[in-house]
Amino acid sequence: MGTNRTEMNPSSEQLVDRDTFRNIVGHFTSGVTIITTRQDETNWGITASAFSSVSLDPPMVLVCVNQNTGTCHAISKAKKFGVNILQEKQGDLARKFAQPQTDKFQGTDIEYGELGVPLILDVLAHFECRVVEEVTGGTHSVFLAEVQSAVAYEKKPLTYYRGKFGRFDEAGK
């Protein structure tokens, strides 16, 4: 039967502790994004690895953003955001947008997209999205959004694994 687990009544099961969860989930390699928006003439942005496609018809994505951030509140009000998928040379940019500082955009090359959200230049790809639903999941808001526009460039992705940024290498090469 494989593992030696004790089965428990679901109502009496304990959740895994925070440190164990963080360690184990860190074993999942992901891409790195910066989620951006503009609300009340102010640009907002935050580094996030919690991004996923949801649907092809209509084209939809989801992002998860900590509710204790200004970016989360700005997306909630503006109802639109950009997803900037970072390329392998943008680890410093990812760290910059992960810090709780007020002017993350200083020195960052951007343009404004069709929806008026800031889009970071020289990235691997970006999406412009309109929020259709906001759901609470623990400490985060999950924004489900339809994709208004998308573009990709020929670059290599920045990856995130066990708390570190890295590069993607194709298997078998």
JONORJO-V334425 format. One record per helix or strand of 2 or more residues. SS is the DSSP state (A for helix, B for strand). FROM is the first residue (numbers start at 1). TO is the last residue. Records with the same first field share a line. If there is no record, write none. Layout:
SS->FROM-TO ; FROM-TO
This chain:
A->10-12 ; 18-25 ; 70-78 ; 91-98
B->30-31 ; 33-39 ; 42-48 ; 51-56 ; 59-66 ; 80-85 ; 110-112 ; 118-120 ; 125-137 ; 140-152 ; 157-161 ; 164-167
